[in-house]
Amino acid sequence: MIIYDIQNLVKSYPGQTIRANNNITLQIYQGEIFGILGDNGAGKSTLVRQMVNLLKSDSGAVAFCGHNIVKAPHLVQMNVGYMPQESGALNNLTVG
């Protein structure tokens, strides 16, 4: 069973000449161990944010369990956990 089906995903940021993601197509299957590798600025975090519907793609589509995540965002929200490297939620706390 395909859990994630990503088709022709594109994302660019204003003022940048190079796209963060350019025409990414991939499938992630149930039970599969999956990793994303790349240099700093290669678009890894952008791709993950697109996969959990936190970042709108310029074009392309992401389906989770056969459902478009833009049309059914609750499916991702209920079934996928996402923890960024720096969440910003606790940045103002100190010890002592």
Secondary structure, DSSP 8 states (H G I E B T S, - for coil): -EEEEEEEEEE--TT-SS-SEEEEEEEEETT--------TTSSHHHHHHHHTTSS--SEEEEEETTEETTT-HHHHHHH-----S--STTTT----
